[in-house]
Amino acid sequence: MEKYEINKTTFEKFRDTYIVTLEPYAKRISWDILYRDFRLLGFKDVEILKDLSREGEIVVRVEGVDYVTFSVYVRALHYVSHIFELVYVLHDIYSIDMLKKLSRELLSSLVERYSIKTFRVTVKRVSKHYPLTSVELAKEVGSELSSICKVDLERADCHIYLEVRRNVVLIGYSLGRYVSKVRECVPMDVIDRLIVVVDDPQTLYEVMDLVQVSRALRIKLRIFDRRGRAQDLTRLALKKLGLNLSPETVSICGNVEMCLRGCDIIIVLSQYASLGETFLLEVAGRILSRGRSLCLVLGNELYDPEMDIRDLAHYEVRLGPCTGQAMRSVNALTYAVGVIVASYITSKANVGHRYGQSEVSCYT
């Protein structure tokens, strides 16, 4: 570590030092577990800089280990989320000019070392006392760096990382291929072709659950407002969930035609149907693999879908064993989505695709 003082602004330059952010469930992990796991990875001379670490994030110095080697090995720890190399710690956080200067020097060195073509600035504003918001600071620094190489907010070759705390700013970087964790996941082209219609939901908690599932899975949810209550229920549900605006995946429809618009194949989920999961597996896999849209129609907490919407459906399917009991709407939805995703993956595997390739991976 080297220490500098320029115009009464003090900053330190680090080598072989890394910012490791942790998954939420590991934010209170003990130092003993961290030391144990780093040593198991083969890193013998590990130092955790506790004065720079905070809950959910550790700063680690590993002498003589370069960024790429460190990133490749530490990715094996399931509780690690993001990895950056720490380069500067600035002790005068209001010196925006110094932030720009150091960030510029860092990016220039990375362009030379790694042949960087694109970048983005990622800012984490831990201290709310800083005069600029995360977005404002990212724009300020990004504008300064744009003369060096091109900005790419989606898949940048390099991320310049600034973390603003109450007394210091951490400046580091990550290469695009290491900044985020690659997670095996359902391909979005499956979800994009799913539409869910819920016939006149009855309770606040039902709407809250449906909104949350729609947000989490990015499924298009259409609420059939038969009796003029859905608007108020949805507005209250959003308030309870702490959401100012309705998610773009959620819409309220006043008639059957609006509910079913753009649906190629319509399947009603009902405890009274004769067909079961085997049929749903076969049909869903065939429909989705051909790029067509699939609409699931569900009842509400008390009643099955009514006749006007059932008459327009192509099939009716029941889920689970014959217990004579109905599922809650949100449970039936998640159950059916699991079956449909399995059918799609199976159909892909049958034509030579393997689950786990990039088409079913996401970066977070």
C-alpha positions as a printed NumPy array, in Angstrom:
array([[  0.   ,   0.   ,   0.   ],
       [  1.281,   3.449,  -0.914],
       [  0.019,   6.703,   0.622],
       [ -0.198,  10.026,  -1.247],
       [ -1.229,  13.559,  -0.358],
       [ -2.104,  15.978,  -3.158],
       [ -3.624,  19.381,  -2.416],
       [ -4.493,  18.198,   1.113],
       [ -6.361,  15.227,  -0.327],
       [ -5.08 ,  11.948,   1.035],
       [ -5.468,   8.7  ,  -0.839],
       [ -3.912,   5.246,  -0.662],
       [ -3.021,   2.946,  -3.541],
       [ -3.401,  -0.792,  -3.001],
       [ -2.047,  -3.913,  -4.683],
       [ -3.333,  -7.496,  -4.514],
       [ -6.374,  -6.287,  -2.566],
       [ -9.959,  -7.247,  -3.396],
       [-13.489,  -6.156,  -2.504],
       [-15.664,  -9.255,  -2.136],
       [-19.403,  -8.713,  -1.704],
       [-21.422, -11.535,  -0.149],
       [-24.858, -12.969,  -0.771],
       [-27.456, -11.58 ,   1.683],
       [-27.625, -14.771,   3.735],
       [-23.842, -14.595,   4.382],
       [-23.537, -10.965,   5.403],
       [-22.759, -11.893,   9.035],
       [-20.315, -14.67 ,   8.172],
       [-17.533, -15.144,  10.731],
       [-13.898, -14.298,   9.995],
       [-12.935, -17.889,  10.875],
       [-15.05 , -19.324,   8.051],
       [-13.594, -16.826,   5.583],
       [ -9.998, -17.595,   6.565],
       [-10.721, -21.325,   6.405],
       [-12.276, -21.159,   2.938],
       [ -9.57 , -18.941,   1.447],
       [ -6.915, -21.32 ,   2.703],
       [ -8.803, -24.29 ,   1.27 ],
       [ -8.658, -22.501,  -2.084],
       [ -4.867, -22.406,  -1.766],
       [ -4.431, -18.8  ,  -0.612],
       [ -2.023, -19.05 ,   2.315],
       [ -1.124, -15.416,   3.025],
       [ -4.593, -13.947,   3.444],
       [ -5.282, -10.723,   5.326],
       [ -8.795,  -9.392,   5.867],
       [ -8.646,  -5.602,   6.151],
       [-11.24 ,  -5.266,   8.864],
       [-11.132,  -1.469,   8.974],
       [-12.251,  -1.359,   5.326],
       [-14.65 ,  -4.295,   5.53 ],
       [-18.292,  -3.909,   6.478],
       [-21.348,  -6.135,   6.878],
       [-21.935,  -8.041,   3.664],
       [-18.616,  -7.006,   2.151],
       [-15.003,  -7.896,   2.929],
       [-11.746,  -6.405,   1.74 ],
       [ -9.048,  -9.045,   1.355],
       [ -5.327,  -8.737,   0.645],
       [ -3.62 , -11.788,  -0.861],
       [  0.046, -11.078,  -1.556],
       [  1.288, -12.024,  -5.013],
       [ -2.114, -13.109,  -6.382],
       [ -3.369, -11.285,  -9.46 ],
       [ -6.976, -10.255, -10.048],
       [ -7.843, -12.925, -12.624],
       [ -6.444, -15.796, -10.528],
       [ -8.187, -14.543,  -7.414],
       [-11.526, -14.143,  -9.207],
       [-11.44 , -17.568, -10.842],
       [-10.805, -19.359,  -7.552],
       [-13.041, -17.283,  -5.267],
       [-15.988, -17.853,  -7.623],
       [-16.015, -21.396,  -6.182],
       [-17.396, -19.983,  -2.897],
       [-21.175, -20.14 ,  -3.183],
       [-21.719, -17.203,  -0.815],
       [-19.632, -14.77 ,  -2.902],
       [-21.66 , -12.371,  -5.035],
       [-19.339,  -9.82 ,  -6.721],
       [-15.573,  -9.381,  -6.907],
       [-13.634,  -6.157,  -7.558],
       [ -9.96 ,  -5.325,  -7.248],
       [ -9.454,  -2.389,  -4.874],
       [ -6.981,   0.148,  -6.253],
       [ -7.538,   3.432,  -4.401],
       [ -8.988,   4.58 ,  -1.099],
       [ -9.716,   8.301,  -1.083],
       [-10.016,  10.086,   2.261],
       [-11.539,  13.345,   1.043],
       [-14.883,  12.171,  -0.298],
       [-16.025,  15.624,  -1.456],
       [-13.148,  15.931,  -3.924],
       [-15.064,  14.937,  -7.066],
       [-12.198,  16.139,  -9.264],
       [ -9.876,  13.722,  -7.508],
       [-12.395,  10.909,  -7.977],
       [-12.435,  11.63 , -11.693],
       [ -8.647,  11.852, -11.876],
       [ -8.052,   8.532, -10.13 ],
       [-10.802,   6.792, -12.094],
       [ -9.289,   8.08 , -15.325],
       [ -5.832,   6.813, -14.386],
       [ -7.31 ,   3.444, -13.476],
       [ -9.269,   2.992, -16.7  ],
       [ -6.281,   4.115, -18.813],
       [ -4.102,   1.455, -17.187],
       [ -6.779,  -1.211, -17.73 ],
       [ -7.142,  -0.33 , -21.415],
       [ -3.429,  -0.861, -21.831],
       [ -3.287,  -4.056, -19.757],
       [ -6.468,  -5.835, -20.92 ],
       [ -7.255,  -4.113, -24.265],
       [-10.523,  -2.777, -22.839],
       [-12.951,  -1.459, -25.462],
       [-16.046,  -0.657, -23.347],
       [-16.707,   0.343, -19.739],
       [-19.406,   1.318, -17.303],
       [-19.294,   3.043, -13.926],
       [-20.921,   1.257, -11.003],
       [-21.516,   3.332,  -7.865],
       [-22.613,   2.102,  -4.451],
       [-23.573,   5.041,  -2.222],
       [-23.472,   3.636,   1.312],
       [-23.419,   7.091,   2.917],
       [-26.42 ,   9.266,   2.147],
       [-24.45 ,  12.317,   3.308],
       [-22.618,  12.483,  -0.01 ],
       [-23.932,  15.439,  -2.078],
       [-24.479,  13.413,  -5.276],
       [-26.737,  10.391,  -5.738],
       [-25.346,   7.134,  -7.137],
       [-26.761,   7.911, -10.584],
       [-25.417,  11.478, -10.573],
       [-21.93 ,  10.401,  -9.518],
       [-21.88 ,   7.584, -12.091],
       [-22.79 ,  10.117, -14.805],
       [-20.114,  12.581, -13.649],
       [-17.333,   9.991, -13.652],
       [-18.642,   8.233, -16.761],
       [-18.614,  11.502, -18.708],
       [-14.975,  12.022, -17.715],
       [-13.999,   8.518, -18.848],
       [-15.971,   8.447, -22.106],
       [-13.066,   9.99 , -24.006],
       [-10.961,   6.903, -23.227],
       [-13.337,   4.209, -24.476],
       [-17.008,   3.561, -25.186],
       [-19.743,   3.293, -22.548],
       [-21.723,   0.02 , -22.467],
       [-24.255,  -0.355, -19.66 ],
       [-25.218,  -3.935, -20.552],
       [-22.089,  -6.015, -21.214],
       [-19.1  ,  -3.758, -20.561],
       [-15.562,  -5.156, -20.781],
       [-14.757,  -3.365, -17.539],
       [-16.635,  -1.959, -14.539],
       [-15.119,   1.011, -12.715],
       [-16.414,   0.656,  -9.16 ],
       [-16.874,   3.473,  -6.651],
       [-18.186,   2.858,  -3.157],
       [-19.02 ,   6.   ,  -1.209],
       [-18.931,   5.693,   2.574],
       [-19.153,   8.335,   5.27 ],
       [-15.408,   9.002,   5.522],
       [-13.844,   7.305,   2.502],
       [-14.419,   6.332,  -1.112],
       [-13.215,   2.975,  -2.424],
       [-12.232,   2.873,  -6.1  ],
       [-11.701,  -0.393,  -7.913],
       [-12.595,  -2.348, -11.013],
       [-13.704,  -5.681, -12.356],
       [-13.536,  -7.203, -15.798],
       [-16.95 ,  -7.863, -17.286],
       [-16.521, -11.626, -17.302],
       [-15.803, -11.714, -13.56 ],
       [-17.885,  -8.91 , -12.054],
       [-21.065, -10.952, -11.651],
       [-22.024, -14.48 , -10.786],
       [-23.354, -16.677, -13.568],
       [-26.451, -18.486, -12.341],
       [-28.247, -21.326, -14.048],
       [-31.764, -20.138, -14.711],
       [-34.875, -20.447, -16.816],
       [-34.374, -18.807, -20.239],
       [-36.346, -15.589, -20.581],
       [-37.758, -16.594, -23.961],
       [-39.903, -19.161, -22.105],
       [-41.222, -16.646, -19.592],
       [-41.817, -14.029, -22.278],
       [-44.296, -16.361, -23.985],
       [-46.31 , -17.089, -20.827],
       [-49.456, -15.108, -20.009],
       [-51.455, -15.652, -16.827],
       [-55.088, -14.557, -16.407],
       [-56.621, -14.618, -12.933],
       [-60.403, -14.419, -12.94 ],
       [-61.568, -11.753, -10.481],
       [-59.232, -12.155,  -7.452],
       [-61.102, -11.857,  -4.167],
       [-58.682, -10.863,  -1.407],
       [-55.91 ,  -8.373,  -0.781],
       [-53.367, -11.038,   0.113],
       [-54.207, -12.993,  -3.038],
       [-53.428,  -9.937,  -5.181],
       [-50.245,  -9.241,  -3.196],
       [-49.009, -12.803,  -3.766],
       [-49.844, -12.674,  -7.476],
       [-48.045,  -9.352,  -7.934],
       [-44.964, -10.682,  -6.148],
       [-44.856, -13.834,  -8.298],
       [-45.311, -11.756, -11.443],
       [-42.432,  -9.478, -10.433],
       [-40.142, -12.336,  -9.416],
       [-40.706, -14.462, -12.526],
       [-41.379, -11.607, -14.987],
       [-44.619, -13.317, -16.014],
       [-47.295, -11.204, -17.677],
       [-50.204, -11.155, -15.204],
       [-53.65 , -10.036, -16.361],
       [-56.249,  -9.518, -13.662],
       [-59.829,  -9.923, -14.912],
       [-61.827,  -7.216, -13.157],
       [-65.384,  -8.583, -13.299],
       [-66.936,  -6.599, -10.479],
       [-64.954,  -3.363, -10.428],
       [-62.897,  -4.207,  -7.333],
       [-59.551,  -5.165,  -8.884],
       [-58.301,  -1.586,  -9.28 ],
       [-58.737,  -0.817,  -5.589],
       [-57.383,  -4.2  ,  -4.477],
       [-54.314,  -3.804,  -6.673],
       [-53.696,  -0.244,  -5.511],
       [-53.855,  -1.347,  -1.873],
       [-51.665,  -4.393,  -2.583],
       [-48.988,  -2.171,  -4.13 ],
       [-49.116,   0.12 ,  -1.103],
       [-48.711,  -2.845,   1.27 ],
       [-45.751,  -4.075,  -0.791],
       [-44.109,  -0.649,  -0.717],
       [-44.417,  -0.14 ,  -4.488],
       [-45.178,   3.298,  -5.892],
       [-46.057,   2.07 ,  -9.369],
       [-47.665,  -1.068, -10.706],
       [-45.053,  -3.412, -12.241],
       [-44.987,  -3.413, -16.033],
       [-45.82 ,  -7.134, -15.941],
       [-49.202,  -6.518, -14.252],
       [-52.316,  -5.229, -16.023],
       [-56.036,  -5.068, -15.238],
       [-58.538,  -6.108, -17.93 ],
       [-62.221,  -5.202, -18.064],
       [-63.408,  -7.945, -20.409],
       [-62.582, -11.424, -21.689],
       [-61.224, -10.185, -25.021],
       [-58.632,  -7.976, -23.297],
       [-57.605, -10.852, -21.028],
       [-56.947, -13.251, -23.903],
       [-55.454, -10.851, -26.447],
       [-52.314, -12.271, -28.087],
       [-52.79 , -15.759, -26.622],
       [-52.12 , -18.61 , -29.082],
       [-53.118, -21.487, -26.823],
       [-55.352, -21.063, -23.751],
       [-55.384, -23.584, -20.895],
       [-57.742, -23.332, -17.926],
       [-56.375, -24.707, -14.646],
       [-59.24 , -26.314, -12.751],
       [-59.707, -28.99 , -10.109],
       [-62.628, -30.299, -12.191],
       [-60.604, -31.036, -15.342],
       [-59.891, -34.569, -16.57 ],
       [-56.443, -33.968, -18.085],
       [-53.408, -33.711, -15.817],
       [-49.707, -32.821, -15.701],
       [-48.698, -35.344, -18.363],
       [-50.871, -33.556, -20.894],
       [-49.63 , -30.139, -19.73 ],
       [-46.023, -31.305, -20.115],
       [-46.598, -32.486, -23.671],
       [-48.616, -29.503, -24.865],
       [-46.581, -26.772, -23.171],
       [-43.263, -28.156, -24.437],
       [-44.583, -28.379, -27.984],
       [-46.135, -24.891, -27.951],
       [-43.227, -23.017, -26.395],
       [-40.531, -24.76 , -28.444],
       [-42.337, -23.49 , -31.558],
       [-42.235, -19.903, -30.317],
       [-45.971, -19.597, -29.645],
       [-47.584, -17.994, -26.601],
       [-49.284, -19.991, -23.849],
       [-51.989, -18.537, -21.619],
       [-52.951, -20.033, -18.249],
       [-56.371, -19.093, -16.886],
       [-56.868, -19.46 , -13.13 ],
       [-59.769, -18.897, -10.8  ],
       [-59.497, -17.014,  -7.544],
       [-59.31 , -17.986,  -3.89 ],
       [-62.989, -18.998,  -3.842],
       [-64.185, -19.855,  -7.346],
       [-63.094, -21.546, -10.568],
       [-62.91 , -19.502, -13.811],
       [-66.401, -18.674, -15.056],
       [-68.034, -20.072, -18.212],
       [-67.478, -17.098, -20.535],
       [-63.706, -17.411, -20.32 ],
       [-63.723, -21.228, -20.158],
       [-65.639, -21.396, -23.438],
       [-62.71 , -19.757, -25.239],
       [-60.062, -22.097, -23.814],
       [-58.504, -24.881, -25.863],
       [-57.899, -27.25 , -22.919],
       [-58.604, -27.704, -19.21 ],
       [-56.005, -29.228, -16.894],
       [-56.021, -30.217, -13.233],
       [-52.914, -30.201, -11.036],
       [-51.849, -32.585,  -8.3  ],
       [-53.54 , -35.733,  -6.943],
       [-57.325, -36.165,  -6.764],
       [-57.869, -34.882,  -3.24 ],
       [-61.038, -32.962,  -4.083],
       [-59.428, -29.801,  -2.718],
       [-58.563, -26.703,  -4.73 ],
       [-55.184, -24.945,  -4.591],
       [-54.766, -21.275,  -3.859],
       [-54.404, -19.343,  -7.124],
       [-50.776, -18.363,  -6.542],
       [-49.856, -21.945,  -5.596],
       [-51.505, -23.31 ,  -8.726],
       [-49.668, -20.72 , -10.814],
       [-46.209, -21.556,  -9.459],
       [-46.93 , -25.3  ,  -9.659],
       [-47.973, -24.984, -13.314],
       [-44.986, -22.782, -14.218],
       [-42.659, -25.43 , -12.77 ],
       [-44.285, -28.091, -14.958],
       [-44.134, -25.864, -18.041],
       [-40.477, -24.952, -17.573],
       [-39.629, -28.637, -17.114],
       [-41.492, -29.454, -20.33 ],
       [-39.596, -26.787, -22.265],
       [-36.198, -27.912, -20.987],
       [-37.048, -31.532, -21.744],
       [-38.151, -30.681, -25.283],
       [-34.928, -28.739, -25.817],
       [-32.851, -31.634, -24.509],
       [-34.585, -33.963, -26.936],
       [-33.351, -31.902, -29.883],
       [-29.762, -31.71 , -28.735],
       [-29.724, -28.796, -26.313],
       [-28.215, -29.186, -22.901],
       [-29.566, -27.464, -19.81 ],
       [-26.864, -25.216, -18.393],
       [-25.685, -23.536, -21.595],
       [-25.629, -19.778, -21.941],
       [-29.254, -19.669, -23.062],
       [-30.3  , -20.687, -19.558],
       [-27.757, -18.571, -17.692],
       [-28.094, -15.101, -16.251],
       [-25.613, -12.625, -14.813],
       [-26.289, -10.932, -11.47 ]])
